């Protein structure tokens, strides 16, 4: 019986981690970062709320500052990229915490709404 309880918790936890990782990556590649100085292109930090994906975009030579940049995924001539795995883990953990709270509130609200919509049995009927 104890084994079922743990296996029932592992699958949702793995799903939460997978969803949080996907959200963290999507936010990282989707949110632009504003670079205000030429020296700022040497280390552009992507990721929110914790920057974990760093790229050296100095070779592109932007002239109009400030400029909004996004993650560069060039396969022909890749840009120097560094990943801070500790910050990435923290980013995924924070995303999982927010996602877990949102799902818990949604499930609780739906359960409450469902219990209100079901007809109540008459008081004189046996239970």
Buried (B, 14 or more C-beta within 10 A) or exposed (E): EEEEEEEEEEEEEEEBBEBBBEBBBEBBEEEEBEBEEEEBBBBBBBBBEBBBBBBBBBEEEBEEEEBEBBBBEEEEEEBEEEEBEEBBBBBBBBBBEEBBEEEEEEEEEEEEEEEEEEEEEEEEEEE
